[in-house]
Amino acid sequence: MPDSNDPILFSLTVSVETPAEGGAMTRVSIFRGRAYYRVRFTVTEAVGLNPEVFLHQRLENFANPADPVLDSFSHVCGPLDMVQWTTEPDPQTGYFRKDSADILLHSVDHLATLSDTIKRGLQFLVTGLNNLQRLEETDSFTIES
């Protein structure tokens, strides 16, 4: 468990943008004929790690042949994702990291839950990276031939 006096090794600051008119969120995004609320999470500051912490997947966009690819947000990266995926789409899986995530919501009622989920994911990432820096011996063994 980290000591409260330990220096901060990794931290993130994230902005949340929502389309608003008169202080209320407005439906502005049309996707497949339905109106949605669009929310954007963007890393505005990253200390000790790359700001690209949102994993996306590039998919074929069968719904719109004029725009043949669709970059879809998957999840907030964990420590392994930060090593495994780059900022360029993987040729086999299409996964890649970005510093922002655009998410469409059916209802503004989901915004608080979504924000909490994103915050938990980012806290898991930062805590995991910090914990990886603080290894301690828990076991030892000898192998003899």
N, C-alpha and C positions, 0 to 999 in steps of 0.2 A: 504494500500500500504506500503510495507516495506521501512524503512528509509535506506539510503545508509550507515549510520553509524552502523546499526544493525549487530551483529556478524553473520557469516555464520554458520548456523545450519546443513545444509546438502550440500554435494557437491559430484560430481562424476568426475573421469578422465577415459576416454575410449580410447583404442587404436583401430585403424582400420588396418587390415591386408588384403593385396591383393596379389595373386600370381603374381610375376613380373619377367620378363627376360629383361635385358638391359633397365630398366626404364619403360617398357610398360607392362600393364596387359596382362596375357596370359590365354587362355582357358585351364583349367585343370580338371574341374569336368565333369564327364559323368553321366547323370541321365536320365533314360529311353531312352537311345540311342542318346541323344543330348548333345552337348558340351555347357557348361555354364561357366561364370566367377563366381568364389566363393569369397565372402567377409566375413570377420569375424570381429565382434565388440566384444571387451572384456573389462570389467571393470577392470582397473588396480589399482584404488584407490577409496575407498568409505569412506566418512566422515559422521558419524551420521546415516547411514543406511546400510542395508545389500547390498553387491555387486550384488546379484542375482536380476537384474532389467529387465530381458528379459523373457517374458512369452512364454512358449512352450506348445505344446499339443502332447501327445504320442498317435499315431494312429496305427492301424493295417496296415502293409505294404503288400497289396495284390499283388503288382508288383514283389516282391521278396520274395518267401516263405522261402528262406534260411535265410533271415533277417526279422523276423516276426513283428518287431516294427519300426516305423519311428517317430523320435522326430522332430516336425515341429515348427519353430518360428511363433508365433502369432503376438505379438506386444510388445512395450515397456510398462512396468507396469505403471499404475497410482497409486496414494496413496492407493486406496482401494485394488488393486491387491496385494500390498505389505503385506496387512493384510490377505486377503482372501486365497492366494495360498502359499504353502510351496515349498521346493526344491525337494519334492518327488511327483511323479505323483498322482493326485487325483484318487481314484479307480473308481469313476463314470464318471468324465469328461476327465480325462487324463491330465488336466492342471497342470503345475509346473513351477517354476522360475529357471533360470540359470544365471550365470555371463557372458555368452557370447551368441552370436547369429551368426550362419552361414547362409548366404543368397546367393542364386544362382541368377545371373543376365543373361539375354539374351544378353545384350550389355553393353560395358563400358560406353556408353552414359547415362545410368541410375544411375551410381555411385554417381554423385553429388546430384541428387534428393533423392536417398536413404539416403545418409549421412545427408542431410538437414532434412529429415523426422525423422531419428533416433535422431538427435540433438534436434529437437522440442519436441519429446516425452520425452526425458530425461530432458529437461528444464521444461516441464509441471510437471513432477514428482517432481523435486527438488523444484520448485516454490510452488507447491501444498503442499508439506510437510512443507516448511518454513511457508506458510500462515496458516496452521493448528496450528502452534505454537503461532500465533499472533491473538488470538480471542479477540474481543471487543464487549461490549454490544451494540446491535442495537435496542433491543426491550425488554420490560418487561411486564408481565401480572400477574394478581391475580385471583385465582380460589377460590370461596367461595361456601359453601354448604348451 
